[in-house]
Amino acid sequence: MSHNSFGHLFRVTTWGESHGPAIGAVIDGCPPRIPLTEADIQPFLDRRRPGQSRFTTQRQEPDQVRILSGVYTETDGIQYTTGTPIGLEITNVDQRSKDYSAIGNQFRPGHADFTYDAKYGIRDPRGGGRSSARETAMRVAAGAVARRIIPGVTIRGALVQIGPHRIDRNRWDWAEVDNNPFFCPDAGSVDLFTTYLDGIRKAGSSIGAVIEIVAEGVPPGLGAPIYGKLDGDLAAAMMSINAVKGVEIGAGFGAAELTGEENADEIRLGNDGAPYFRSNHAGGILGGISTGQPVVARFAVKPTSSILTTRQSIDRFGNEIDIMTKGRHDPCVGIRAVPVGEAMMACVIADHFLRHRGQVG
Ligand SMILES: Cc1cc2nc3c(=O)[nH]c(=O)nc-3n(C[C@H](O)[C@H](O)[C@H](O)COP(=O)(O)O)c2cc1C
């Protein structure tokens, strides 16, 4: 299977299956002499790790990352990147493959079983194999390395909607995001989310969510017109996350309801003579190039397709079947998609930072 890499100058390749011995990534193009140890990566993996609340899968994976290559401890005692490929590995420790024996020859509606079989004629069904979001752990690890390349950029994500329930944006407080199991920035919505998702979970069902990722401190000029647009690359990166079905930049689909006067972000000069924008409907990107405003991306995550309710499908042999998915699944995969979205934002911005530096110095 090809197409396991993304990025141009900061290029990430991932490998591994959900129930294989390990998953891993190779990061090519990271500049040399950046201090980097496992301790710089692990906190981000810990935020994505499964089994941390009753609202995520109960699979217990410590997700302990190992750096296998691309770093060297200098005479000053600091471990730096060397500019050579950085190899990362996480051992899988909590596979329960027997949960999947029943569906090895069956196609779960809404999952990738049918299309993988149609394309390759063979697949590893255990835990979803390569289509499992276990792979996203490596994106989070790569994102942690990407952040080291752009230390002036702060990238944060939050869950802003579960099912029909939206947060109150007037109560947005970034400090709340790590105080609840939903990555929710609105403390006032947490009780409602809890009751609602408990109902979904106990019914053996699942539900979708909307995630917002904000990058602050992005300098103006990153991105390129036409085929190297920052928003184009961000959209592709977010859409590549498992279960994402829609991506917006800035006002996004809401821009269709705005007039030109409402939508166009007016520009003035500040006291220091530097230009500033009076609003940010553009989501920090104009003509594919960053404006210097916060870069804002939102994505919609569909409900987990593996549910306990019996559904109609077919098997590999052309028989119509009724299917019910056992195993351990997140009732709302959007929750753990938050650190993954942050990581994809970090990788894309780091890549564009290097590409910008490569062209204009
Ligand atoms: C963090 C995360 C965890 C996921 N966990 C599950 C899961 O437990 N069960 C499941 O059926 N799908 C899960 N998914 C979604 C599937 O990986 C995804 O729906 C599947 O690969 C098909 O791809 P598509 O939905 O992008 O078309 C998860 C997605 C994310 C982002």
The ligand as a Gaussian input file, in Angstrom:
#p B3LYP/6-31G(d) Opt

LIG

0 1
 C       -9.360000       8.894000      17.712000
 C      -10.195000       7.997000      16.864000
 C      -10.610000       6.760000      17.361000
 C      -11.394000       5.903000      16.594000
 N      -11.837000       4.739000      17.143000
 C      -12.722000       3.980000      16.455000
 C      -13.305000       2.836000      17.064000
 O      -13.042000       2.522000      18.224000
 N      -14.183000       2.102000      16.333000
 C      -14.529000       2.449000      15.035000
 O      -15.333000       1.774000      14.434000
 N      -13.996000       3.529000      14.455000
 C      -13.111000       4.306000      15.122000
 N      -12.579000       5.418000      14.526000
 C      -12.962000       5.751000      13.151000
 C      -12.417000       4.790000      12.096000
 O      -11.010000       4.678000      12.192000
 C      -12.831000       5.283000      10.699000
 O      -14.184000       5.561000      10.671000
 C      -12.524000       4.238000       9.651000
 O      -11.138000       4.126000       9.474000
 C      -13.131000       4.559000       8.286000
 O      -12.586000       5.725000       7.767000
 P      -13.466000       7.017000       7.471000
 O      -14.467000       7.117000       8.564000
 O      -12.491000       8.142000       7.483000
 O      -14.129000       6.825000       6.137000
 C      -11.765000       6.291000      15.272000
 C      -11.354000       7.533000      14.775000
 C      -10.588000       8.381000      15.559000
 C      -10.184000       9.732000      15.001000

